[in-house]
Amino acid sequence: MEWNLESFDSSLGNCLFTCQQQDWISLDSHLDLVVKKSHISLRSIVLDCPCLQNIYSLFRLINDHYGDKKDECYYHILCNIFRLLRNCCAGCSANLELIEGHSDLLFLSGDWLSVNSCHLNLDQSEEKTNKLDAIKCLLQFYANITAGPESEKRPIRKFIFQVLNCKSDPWLIVNPDDSLVKVASAVIYHCLLDNEVLNQFISNESHVASLINGLLLKSFDDLSEWSLFIVELLLGQNINFKSIIDQSKSHLNILDVIWKMVTEDNDNRCRIRIKENNINILVNLLKEKLLMLSQDEVRNWTTDEVTFIARLISIVCEISCNETYQSPSLDDDNLFRNTIGALKRIHFLHKAKALRDRESNQNSEQNGGNLATLKKDLVRLVSNLAHNRPNLQLIASQIDAIPLILDLHSFDMNNPFIREWATYATRNLLFNCNENMEIARGLKDLNLTTDSDLMDRLNLNLVDGKLVPKKSPEQE
C-alpha cells in the first residue's frame, strides 16, 4: 500500500474511533501498524491542519480517558503517537511549521512530560521501563522539531527549553539510562543554539552550574557527543566559571573537556573557542596550585590532586602555544615565578629521593613519585612562557631558572621527552638575552645553585656539588 496524506488521515480516523470506544488493546495494535507502515513515507507527506488535529485529539483523548492505572498498553500507545510526530518532523520544513503553530499540542506534550518525569529516578514502579520509552520518544520528537541552523531564531526552542527546565529532575540529564540522557542533551543543545535562549540561560549562574555538573557526572570517556557540545558551547560564553569549578564534583571531567577543545583548536590552527575570562580563571587557578607546590611543606598529595594540577598545566601549555591567541594573563610575572618555584621544589625532592628513603615515611615517598611526573609539563610551560617575552627572560636570571633548566637535560623515566623540552626552554630563555647567556657561560657544572630555604625544608645539604640528607643530632 502506498501511503499518502489521504491514507494516513484515514488510518488516524480509524484510530480515533477505536479510542472513543476505549478499546485500548485494539488501538495499540492499530497504531503500531500505522507507525510501521508510515515510517518512511511520513517523511515525504506534508500534513494539513485536520490531520494534525486528529493526532492532537488522539493524544488528548487517551490522556483524559485511559483511567488512573497507567499500564504498559498506555505508554506503548503514547510511544507510537510520539513516533508519528517525530517522523513527521524529520526533514520536512512544512510539517515543522505546522506543528510549531499548534500550541495546544505543544502545551499538552509539555504538561505530560512534566507529570511523567517527576522524580523519575525515584520511580520504582513496574511500568518505569515503559514510561522511559515513552519519554524518550517524546524527546526524540522535541529533538527533531528544535533542530536547525544556529542563526535561525525559532520560538519553539524557547518553549521546549522552558519545559525541560521546569521539572523536579532538571533537564533529565541525571539518569542512569544513557539513551535518555543522550536524547535530552540533544534537545538542550538545539535549544541553546538560539541566542535569546542562551543569553537568558547563562544569566542564571546556578542553572549553568547545575547543567554542567549534571552533564559531567559520568566519566569523560562515557560522555555523549551532545553533552560535550553543550559544555563547549557554554565555555565559549561569559559565565561564572570559577563558581562552577568550586561547586563541581567532576573537576577532572571539566578539565578534560577544556583540554579537548584547546588541542582541537591548535590542531586546526584556529583561535581558541574558550572565552578569555574563563581562560584567566584557569590561569589564576594554576598560579594558586603552583604556589602551593613551591611553598607548601612536603606532604602526601593525593593522586587526584596531582592529576588535577597536571591537567591544568597541560591546558595552559596548549593555550600558551596557540599562535593566534595572546592573553595578558600569560605575561604575568607571578605565573612564571610560581612555575619555576614549583619545578625547583619538585626537582630537588625527586633528585634527593633516593638519599632520603631511609629517613622518609611512605607518604613522602609516594608524594615524590607522584609529583615527579609533573616536571616535563612544567619545563614545557617554562619554554612556552619564555618565548618572545623579554620581561620573563630577565626574571629567569633573577630566580636561578637557567641552572635549573640545564640540570634537567637528562633522561628521566617518569618524564618522557623532558630533555627535548628542556632544550626548547633553554633556547627560549637564552634567545637575544645577554644576561641569561652570560649566566649559562659562567656555570662550571650543571648542579643546581643553592636555595637555602628550600633545602632546609627538605632536610638537605649541598656537599661537593651533591645533595645529601642532613645528619640528625644523634648521628653528629
N, C-alpha and C positions, 0 to 999 in steps of 0.2 A: 504493500500500500504506500503510495506517495503522499507524504504529509505536506499540507499547505495550511494556510490560515483557517480555511473553512473546516477541514477535517479536525484540526486542533481544537477549534472552538466547539465543534460538535461533541468531541470527547469530553471537554470540560463541562458541557451542558449535562451529559450523562452522569458525570461525577457529582454535579450539584444535585441532581435528582436523587441519587443514591444517598447523598449526605442528608438531604431533607427527610429521607426515610430512616435516618440514623442506623443504616446498615453498614457499620464501620468495617467489618471484615471485607465485604464486597467492595467498598470504597477503596480500601487499602490495595486490594488486588487490581482494581481498575486503574488507579493512579500509578501503580507500579508498572503496569503495561504501557500507559501513556508516556511515562518518563523514558522507558527503554526504547520505544519506537520513535520518539521525537528527539532523542539525544543529539543526533547530528543535524536533522532538518530544522530544529528550533533556532539554530544559529543563523539561518538564512530566511526565517519567517519574520516579517515585520508585523508586530502586533497592532491591533487597533484598540480603541478605548473600551468597547464592550467586552473584548476578550480579556483584557487586563482586569476589568471589573469582575469578571467571572472568577478569576484567580483570587482576587481580594475577598469576594463573597464566600468562596470555598474556605479560605483561611479563617474568616470571621465566624462562620457557622460551626466549624469544627471546634474552634477555641471556645465558643459560647455554649455549645450543646453536648459536648462529649461527656461531661459528668466530672465529678470530683476525682475519681480514680483515673489517673493518667498512667496507662499501661504501655506495653510495647507497641501495640497497634496504633495508639495515639501518636507516639513520637515517630513511628515509621511513616504515617500519613503526612505529618508535617515535614519530615525529611524530603519526601517527594515533592511537596509544594515548593519548598525552598530550592530543590534541584531544578524545578521548572523555571523559577525566577532566575536562578544562576545561569542556566543555559540560554535564556532569552537575552541576557546582558552580554554574552560572550561575543565580542566583535561586531555588534550591531548598534551603531550610534543612535538610530531612530528609536529602538527599544529602550535604550538608556534614557533618552529624553522623556519618553512616555512614562517610564517608571518613576523618574525623578519628580515628575509633576503630579504623581498620585500620592498626595500627602497622607491620606487615610491608611494606605497600605504600609507606608514607611513608619508611621506612628504606631500602628498595630504590631509590626515586627519589632520595633524598639521596645514597646511595653512587654511583649512576650519574652524577649531576651533578658530584660531586667528582672522579670519574675523568675525565670527558669535558671538563670545563672547566679542567683543569690546564694551565697555561702556554698558554692559548688564543691569546694574542697572538703567541706564537712558532710556532704551528702553521702549517706551510707545505704540508700535505698537500692532495691533490686533493679530499678529502672535507670540507674545512673548512666550506664553504658549507652542505652538508647537515647537518653536525654543529651548526652555529649555528642552523639552522632547528629542529632537534630540541630544543636547549637553550631556545630562545625559546618553543616550545610548552609545555615543562615549566614555565617561569617564568610563562607565562600561567595555567596550572593553579594554581601557587602564589599568583598574584595573586588569583584568584577565591576560593581557599579561605581566604586571610588577610583578605579584605575584610570590613568590618563596622563597627559603631559604635565610637567611640573608647573609650567606657566599658566595653565588653564584654571581659572577661578570657577569653582563649582560649589554652590550652597550645600549639595548633598554631602560633601566631605565634612563640613562643619557639623551638620546634623548627626551623621554617623559617629563622629568623634565624641560628641556630647553623649550619645547613647552609651558608648564604651566607657566613658569617663565618669558616669554617674551610677556606678554599681558598688556593692559591698566588696566585690573582688575586682579591683580596678584593672581594666583592660584585659582581663582573662589571661594574663601572662604568667602568673604564679600558679602553675598547674602541672601535675606530673605527666599529663597527656601531651607529648611533644607535638603531635599533629595539631592539637587545639592551639597551643602557643604559637605555632608557626603561622597558621592562618590568621590568628588575631594580630600578630605582629605585622603581617602583610597589610591588613586593613589600617592599622595605626600609621604605617609608613605612607600609604597612599593619601591618608587624610592630612598628614603633616606636610605634604608637598604643596598644599595651599598656604600661601604666605600669611594670610589672615589667621588661619588656624594655628600655624606655627608660632607667630608672634604673640598671640594671645596665650598660648600654652606656656612658652618659656618665661612669661611674666610671673608665673606661679612657681617659685623655687621648690616648694615641697612636692608638687606634682612631677616636676622634672626629675628630682632625686628619686622619687618613688618609681617612676617608669624605668629609669636607667638601672637602678638597683634590682628591680624585678626582672628585667631582661637578662641581667648578668649573673643571676643566681647559679646558673649551670656553669660547668667548666667551659673554657674558651673553645675547646675542640667540639663541644656539643651545641654551640650556639647556632641558630639558623641564620641564613643569609639576611633575612628580614630584620632580625634583632641587630645584626651588625650594621645594616643600612640606617636603622633608626639612631643608634648611638653615634655613628659617624656624622649623620645629619645634625644632631644636637651639639656635638663638639665643634661644629663649624659656626655656632651661634654664640652670642654673648650671654652665657649662663653663669651661675654661681658655681663654678667648677670646684672650688675649694670645699664648699659645704658638701658637695656630692662625694668627694674623696673622703672627707671626715666621717660622713654617715655610712659610707658604703661597707657592706660585708664582703665585697668582692673586689678588693683593691687590685689584685693581680690581673683580673679579667679586664678591668678598665684600662690598665696599662698595656695589656696585650692588644686591645683594640687600637689604642693610640699608636703603638709600635707598628702595627699592620698598616695604619693609614700613612704614617710618615715614610715608611720604607717603600710603599707603593708610589707615593709622590716622588721620592728620589729616583726610583726605577724609571718612572715616566718623565723625569726631568721637568716637573711642574711645581707650581707654588704649593706650599703646604696648606692643606684644607682646614686645619685646626685654627680657630680664632686666636689672635695674638694674645688676648688677655688670658686664655686658657694655657697657652704656652708659658706665659710669665708665671702663672701659678705653679706649673710643673718645675720650672727652673728654680723658683724660690723654695719649693719643697725639697728639691735636690740639694740646694745650699744648706738647708737645715740638717738634712741627713748627713751630709759630708762633714759639717761642723761637729756633729755628734761623734763621727768616726775619728776625727782628728783630735778632739779634746777629751772624749769620754775615757774613763778608766777601762782597763781590759775587763771585759765581761763576756758572758755567753750570749752571743747574738743568735737568735733562732734562725732556722733555715728560711722561714717565711720573711723575716726581717731582711736577711741578706739578699734574698731573691727580689724583694721589693726595691731595694736600693739598686741592685744590678739592672732591673728593668728601667728604672728612672735614668740611670747613667746611659744605657743603650739608646733610650729615646732622645735624650739631649745630644748624644753623639750624632744620631741621624739628623736631627734638626739643624745642628751646627754645620753639617757638611752639605746642606741644601744650598745650591748656588743662587737660587732665586729668592732666598729668604735671609734677611738681616734684621736682627732684633737688638735693641739696646740691652736687653737682659743678658745677652751673650757677651757683652763687653764689660760686664760687672766685675770689678776687681775682686770682690769677696767670693764670687763663684770660682774664679781661678785660684785664689789663695786657699779656699777650702778644699779644692780638688788636689792641690799639691800637698796640703796638710794631711788629708786622708791617705793619699798614696804613700807619703813618707812614713806614716804610722804603720800602715799595713805591711809595707816593705820591711821595716825594722822588725816587726813582730814575726813575719814569715821567715826572715833571714836568720833570726835568733832562735827559732822554734826548736831546732834540734838540740841546741845548747841548754834550753830551758826545760826540757821534758822532765827531768828528774825533780825539778822544783815546782813545776806547774801541775795544777789539778787537771782532771779530764775535761772540764768545761773549757778551760783556756786552750787546751789542745784542739778541741773541736772548733772553737771560735777562730783560732788562727787558720785552720784549714778552710773554713767557710769564707772568711774574709779575703783570703789569699786569691780566690778566684775573681775578685773584683779588679785586680791590678791591671790586666790587659785593657779593659774598657776605660779605666781611669787614665792610663797612658794615652789611649786614643783620644779621650776628651781633652787632655792637655794639648795634644797635637792640633786638634780642630780649633780650640780656643786661641792658641798662639798664632794661627795662620793669619797673616796680614793684620795683626793687632800689635803695633809697636808698644802701646802702653802696657800690655800684658807681658811682652818680652822683657821690658825693664823690670817689672815686678818679679819675674822669674829670677833675675840676677840678684834680687834682694832676699830671696827666701830659699836659696840653695836648691833651686829646681834643676839646674844644669847637672851637677854631680849626681843628683837623684836619678835623672833620666838616663845618664850614661851608665849608671850602675845596673840598669835594667836591660842592657844589651846582652842578655844571656838566655840560655834555654830554660824554660820553666814548664814542667809537665801540666801544671794547673792552669796555665795561661798560654794556650797555643797562639803563635804569631806575635808574642809580646815583643820579640826582638825587632820584627818589622815595624810595629807601631812605635817602638822606641826610636827607631831610625827616622821615621817621619817626624816624630816630636822633636828630635834633636835638630833636624833640618829647619823646622818652623821656628824653633826658639833662637837659632843662630842666624837665620836669614836676615841680612842687612842690619845686624845688631852687633856693633863692635864690642859693646860691653860683655855680651854673652860669649862672643868668640874669644875674647881675652881670658875669660874665666875657664873656658874649655882648654885653651892652650896652657894655662898655668897649673892644671891638675897633674899631679905626679902619679896618682893611681886612681882607680875608679871606686874606692871605698867612699861611703857617704861621709860628709862632713858632720861634725858632732852637733847634736841637738840635745843639750844637757837636760832640759825639762822633760823631753820625750823619753830619753834613756833612763832618767830617774824613775819615771812612772812604770817603765817596763823592767826595772831592776837589772839594767845592763851597764857595762863599762866598755870603752873602746881601748883595747890593748894591742899595740903593734899593728894597728890597722884592722883588727878583728873584733867583732862583738862577742863578749863573754859575759856570763851571769855574774852579778856581784856576789861576793862571799858574805855569808851570814856572820854575825859576831862570834858564834861558836867556832866557825871554821878559821877565823882570823886568830 
